Amino acid sequence: MSMRWAIINLDTNVVDNVIIWDGNSYMFPYPVEALVQLSDDERCGPGFIYDASGNPRFSEPEPIQEPV
């Protein structure tokens, strides 16, 4: 059964991408990336901020402010 996984940049704790993966087939992320399995109800997408001890673990980034 395939599951959703977040690819997290460990230098910035920012989600690079969200993928569907079975968790078993060969997958080798870059050395600065980690794979984190998402629960069914967890909201996450590219650019989200990851906090392993947070509740929720993923938060949306702040919107970019337009210069005045």
C-alpha positions as CSV (number, residue, x, y, z in Angstrom):
1,M,0.0,0.0,0.0
2,S,1.3,3.4,-0.9
3,M,1.6,6.2,1.6
4,R,2.3,10.0,1.5
5,W,5.8,11.0,2.5
6,A,7.3,14.5,2.9
7,I,10.8,15.1,1.6
8,I,12.3,17.6,4.2
9,N,15.5,19.7,3.7
10,L,17.3,19.1,7.0
11,D,19.3,22.4,6.6
12,T,16.1,24.5,6.6
13,N,13.3,22.2,7.9
14,V,11.3,23.1,4.8
15,V,9.3,20.5,2.8
16,D,10.8,20.2,-0.7
17,N,8.1,17.9,-2.0
18,V,5.4,15.4,-1.0
19,I,5.4,12.0,-2.7
20,I,3.5,8.8,-2.8
21,W,5.7,5.8,-1.9
22,D,5.2,2.3,-0.8
23,G,7.9,2.7,1.9
24,N,9.7,-0.5,0.7
25,S,11.1,0.0,-2.8
26,Y,14.5,1.6,-3.2
27,M,14.5,5.4,-2.5
28,F,17.6,7.3,-1.7
29,P,17.2,11.0,-0.8
30,Y,20.0,13.5,-1.0
31,P,22.2,13.5,2.2
32,V,20.5,16.8,3.4
33,E,17.0,15.4,3.0
34,A,14.9,13.2,5.2
35,L,11.7,11.3,4.5
36,V,8.8,11.7,7.0
37,Q,5.6,9.6,6.6
38,L,2.4,11.6,6.8
39,S,-0.7,10.5,8.5
40,D,-4.0,10.4,6.6
41,D,-5.3,13.7,8.0
42,E,-2.0,15.6,8.1
43,R,-1.8,18.7,5.9
44,C,1.5,19.3,4.2
45,G,2.9,20.6,0.9
46,P,6.1,22.1,-0.7
47,G,7.2,25.1,1.3
48,F,5.6,24.0,4.6
49,I,7.8,24.2,7.7
50,Y,8.6,21.0,9.6
51,D,8.8,20.8,13.4
52,A,9.2,17.2,14.6
53,S,8.0,18.0,18.1
54,G,5.2,20.4,17.0
55,N,1.5,19.8,17.0
56,P,0.8,19.9,14.1
57,R,4.3,18.9,12.8
58,F,3.8,21.0,9.6
59,S,2.8,24.6,9.3
60,E,2.2,26.8,6.3
61,P,4.9,29.4,5.5
62,E,4.1,33.0,6.1
63,P,2.9,34.8,3.0
64,I,5.5,36.9,1.2
65,Q,4.8,40.6,1.8
66,E,4.7,42.8,-1.3
67,P,7.0,45.9,-1.1
68,V,5.2,49.1,-0.5
